[in-house]
Amino acid sequence: MFAPYRRLLTRPGVPRLLLSALIVKLGTPVLSLALLLAAVDRLGSYTTAGLVLTGHALALALCAPLGGRLADRYGPRPALTGYLAAHALAYALLLLAPPALMIGAAVLLGATTPPAGSVIRSAWPRLVPAASLPAAYAIDNAVNELTFIAGPVLVPVLTLAVPAHGVVAAAGAAVLLGTTLLLASPAVRQAAPTPPGRLHLAGPLTHRPTLLLLTIAALGTFTFGCLRIATVASATAFGSAASAGVLMGLLSAGALLSTLGYGARAWPVTGGRLLVLLSLAEAAVLLGGGWAPGFVTLAVLIGLAGLVTGPRDAVVPALLAAHAPARYRTEVFAWLNTFMWAGYGLGTAVAGRLTGLHDTGGAAFGAAAAAAVAGAILAAVAGRIAPPPPPPEAAPATPGPARASDHVADD
């Protein structure tokens, strides 16, 4: 089962890229919680602290495509270097600025976030053979799931030793360190800028299959946002609001395990058809969640939901890497982040609107299921976006040397 991952990890440059991804991505969930705690400490208001988080998240989501485009146009190294310097200054401003400027500093912090995640995802096709891309994107998504499990746990541990603003500084140090390691990666050093040519203002959004895939990703995070609300409402109805954390932990654990399982084998269906099947399975599980008679049944269904969402979240970036226009190879993953954040925010807003104080979360589960069905329909519409899988001996889809041994000296 683990043979694809063993082959992947023995390729030059892969361990370094994964280490960079782990450090960079760990900073995001740590910062999200630590920034809230620091803002409450400094501003004395949850309302204003919420504005700090909202400003940071919106700036990050809206400005991410610009970072991806600059990485494509001028190469990832110049883009990452410039963003790294600006982001360090933004962190200094956030930590040292008076409370009245904290919201603006958080917006600047989000706007200057280095496009490290997008660069990492765009680097996989240059680093591994096409046949290994499913395993590469599976382990990439597994790292993401792992950080969102570990990050919220790490924050209270760190606050035992340092105040909340110190944890914010630690999160910033992680992002800066991970980006610095990424700059030294062979996959980034060897990446050439996109040849000059006509660029559309909307970038990869003008490419219909790409737009469909991005929308499918947004619908996936919409369901996740709905589940955030639905699990709290259901757990409260079953007598323990705190047990919602257990349910979300089961969701993440299921997604982590199934993501690794997806990348460990070759699938007999194309990525587009697999998206349809996974989305329909998710819809069925979510509908069942709305009718769960007790906590144990609900926990089992939430775990099953994780088992189908994990592979889905790995299939989408693999399809984007294979079929998005080459001139937008990094920007498309920046748009992926934007669409996912937008879907999550909309999902929490809709589910919150549908859920009353004494509801069981059934309406939120229904909204999540409807979004999953919509994702299945869009995946069916985009059914031809994935060609048959390449043979195992396929050469890496990378400019320059075609053999892994050619890169040994660079690693």
N, C-alpha and C positions, 0 to 999 in steps of 0.2 A: 504493500500500500504506500509506503513512504519512499519508494524508489524515485519517483519524479522529483521529490524534494531533495533527495541526496544528490541527484544529478544537477539540480539547480544550484545547490549550495556549493558545489565543487567548481562552478564556472567562475573564472576570474572576474572580480569586480562585484559579484552578487552579495557576498557577506558585508562588504563595506556599504553598499547601497542600502541593504536592509538595516544595518546599524544606524545609518543616517535617518532612515524613515522612522525607526523606533524612537529615536531621541526627539526628532522634530514633532512627530505626532503625539508624543506623550505630553508635550508642552501645551497642546490645545485644551484637553479636558482639565488639566491642572489649572491653567489660567482662567478658564470659565468659572470655576468655583472660587478660586482664590481672589479673583477680581471682584466678585460679589461681596466676599467677606471684607476685603480691604475697603471697598466703597462704603459699606455700611459703617465700618469703624470710623472713616474720615468724614462722612457726610451725615451720619446719624439718621438716615432715612432709607427705608427699603424702596420707596417710590423713586427717589433720585438715584439710588444704587441700580435700580432696574433700568433707568435711562442710560447709565454708564454701560451696562451690558448690551443694551439694545443698540446704542451708538457704535460700539465696537463690532458687534455681529453684522450690522447693516453695512458698515464701511468695508469690512472684510469681504462680504458677499458681493457687493457692488463693484469693488475695485479689483477683485481677483482676476477677472478676464484681462485687464490691462497688463498685469504682471505676466500672465501667460503669453500675451501677444509680444511683449518686449523680449521675453525669452526666445520666442520663435524668430523674431526679426533680427535681433542682435546677438543671439546665442545665449545659452543659459548662464554661462559664467559672468559676463558683464552685468546681466540683469540681476542675478543673485547677489553679486558684490554691491551694486548700488542699493538694492533693497535692504541688504544686511546693515549697511551704514545708516540708512534712514530709520530702520526699525530700532537699532540701538539707541539712537537719539530720541525716538518716540518713547521707549521704555524709560529713559532718563527723565523725560518730561513728565510722564505719568507718575513716577515715584517721587519727584521733587516738586511738582507744581502745586500751588495752593488748591484747596478743595473746589473753589469756583471754576477752575480750569480742568477739572478731572474729566468731565464729559468730553470736552474737546480733545484732551490728550488720549482718551480711549478711542475716539474716532480716528485720530491720527495713527494710533497703534494698529487698528484694524486695516486702515488704508495702506500701510507700509509693510504688511505681513509678507515676507518673502514667498514667492511661488514655488516653495520647495516641494510640496506634495505633488503639484502638477508636473514639475521637472522630473521627479522620481517616476511617476507613472508613464511619462513619455519616454523615459530612458529604457524601459524594459525591452521594447522591440529591438533596440540597438545592442542590447547586452546578451540576449538569449535567443535561441532558435525559435521559429514560429511555433513549433510543436510544444515548446515549454512555456508559452505565454499563459495558458490557463493556470498552470501551477504558479507562475510568477505573480499573476494578479490575485490568485487565491491567497498566497502567503502575504501579499501586500494588504489585502483586505483583512486577513487574520491579525496582522500587526495593528491595524486600525481598531478592530474589535477589542484586542487586548489592552490597548492604551485607554479605551473608554471604560474598561472594567477597572484597570489599575489606577487611573488618574484620580477619580473621586475618592478612592480609598487612601491614596498617597497624601492628599491635601490635609486631612485631620492629623495624620502622623507628623507631617512637617510643621503644622501649627503648634505641636507640643514643644518644638525647639525654637521656632522663629515666629514673629508676628505675621499677620496676613500679608502685609506688603512685602515681607521677606519671601513668602511663597510665590508672590507675583514675580519677584526678581528671579527666583529659581526657575520658574516657568520660562521667563525670557532667556535665561542662560541656556536652558535646554534647546530652545529654538535657534539661538545664535550658534551654539556648539554643533547642533545637527546640520545646520546650513553650511557651516564652515567645513565639516567633514564631507558634505555633499560636493562642495566646490573642488575638493581634492579627488573625487571619484573619477576613474577613467571614463565612465559613461557620460559624465558631464564635460570633462576636459576634451573629449573627442567629438562632442556634438558641434556641428557646424550651423551657422545661422541659415535661415530659410532664404533661398535666392530671392532678390528683389522682384516684385511682381505686384499685380493688382490685389489689394486687400479690401474686402468689404467691411463696412463699419460694423455690421452684425457678426462678422467673422464666420465661425463654423455653423452659426444658426441658419445660414442661407442654404446649408446642405441638408436636404429633407431627412435622410436616414439618421444623421447625427442629431437633428432636432428631436426626432422621435425617441431616440435612445435617452437623450437628456430629460425629456418629459417623463419617460418611464422611471428614470432615477428619482425625479421629483415626486412622482406618485408613490414610490417606495418610501421616501422619507415622510411623505404625508401620512402614510399608514403608521409610521413609527411615532410621529407626533400625536396622532389619535390614541395610540396605545399608551403613551405617557399619561394622558388624562384618564383613559378607560380603566387602566390598572389601578390607579388611585381610587377612582369611584367604586370599582368592584371590591377592592380590598377593604375599603371603608364599610361597604354594605355587608361584607362578611365578618366585620367586627374588628379589623386591625388595619388602619391606614398605613402603618409602618411596613406591613408585609408587601406593599407595592414594590418596595426595593427588591424583595426576593423575586417577584415576578419579572422585573426588568433584568435582574441578574440571570434568570433562567433564559430569557430571550437572548441576551448577549452570549451566554454559554452555548446555547444551541446554534447560534449563528457562527460562533468561532469553530465549533466542531464540524459543522456541515461545510463551511468554507474550505477547511483543510481536506475534508473528504471529497469535495468537488474537484479540487486540483490534483488529487492523487490518482485519478483514473481518466481514461478517454471515454467520452460519452457518445452513444450511438446516434444522437440527434444534434442538429445544429444549434448554435447559441440562441438564435431567434426562437426556435421551437421550444427550447428549454425554458426561455423566459415566459412563454405562454403557459407551459405546464406549471412552473413554479408560482406564477401569479395566481392561477386558478386554485392551486392547492392552498395558497395563503388566504385567498378569499374564503374558501370553505372553512378553514381553521378559525378565522376571525369571526365568521358568522356563528360558529359554535361557541366562541368565547362570550358572545352576547347572551347566550342561553345557558351558560354553565350553571349547574345547580349548587355548586359548592366550590370552596377554595382549591381543593386538591384537583378537581376536574379542570378548573381554570388554569392552574399551574401547569398541568400536562399540556393543555392547548397552547399556552404561551410558549412552552418549550418547543412544541411542534412548529409554531410560527417562526421561531428562530432557526429551526432546521431548514426551512424553505427560503428565508430571507438571506441567509449567508451566501449560498451559491448565486442567488440573483444579483447581489451586490458585487460579486466577482465577475459575473458574465458581462455586465454592462461596460466596465472599463476595458475588458478584453475586446469587445466588439468595437468600441470607440477607437482603440488603438489600431485595429485592423482596417477600419472603413472610413474614419474621418479624413478630410482632406489633409495631405501631408504638410501643407503650408501652415496649418493650424495645429500641429502635432502636440504642442504644449498648451496652447490656449483652450483647446477643447476640454482638457481636464480641469482648467480653471473654471470654465463654464459649468462643468459637472459639479464642482463645489458650490457654485452659486445656485444652481437649480436645486441641489440637495438641501441647502440651508433654507431656500424659499419654500420648498415643499414641507420641510419640518415646521417652519414658523406658521404656515397656513394650516397645517394639520392640527397643531396645538390650539390655534385660534378657533377653528371650526369645531373641534371636539369640546373645547371649553364652552362655546356658545350652546352646544347641544346638551350639555351635562349640567343638571341641577345639583344642589347640595345633597339631596337625598336620592339621587338616581343611582342605578347600578352600573352605569357605563354602557348599557346596551346600544344607545344611539351612537356613541363614539365608536364602538365596535362595528356597527353597521356602516358608518362613514368610512372606516378603514377598509372594510370589505369591498365597498363600492369603488374605492380608489384602486384596490388590487385588481378588480375586474376590468377597470379602465386600462390598467397597465397591461393586462392580458390582451385586450383588444388592440392596443397600439403595437404590442409585440407581434401580433398576427398580421397587422398591416405592414409592419416592417419585416415580414418573414423572410425576405430574400437578402437581408443584410449580411448574413453569415455564409461564406462558402464552405464546402466540405473541409474538414480538418486536414492540415498538411501531413505528409508522411513524416515519421519520426526522424528521418535523416535530413530533413530540410535544413538548409543553411540559415544562419542568423540574418534577419532583415536589417542589416546595418551597413552604413557606408564605410569604406576603408577595408581593413583586413577581414577576411571571411572566416578565419580559423580562430578558435579560442586561444590556441597557443600563441598567436600573434600578440595577445594582450597581456601575457604573463608578466612582462617587465613593467607594465603600467600599474599593476595592482600592488 
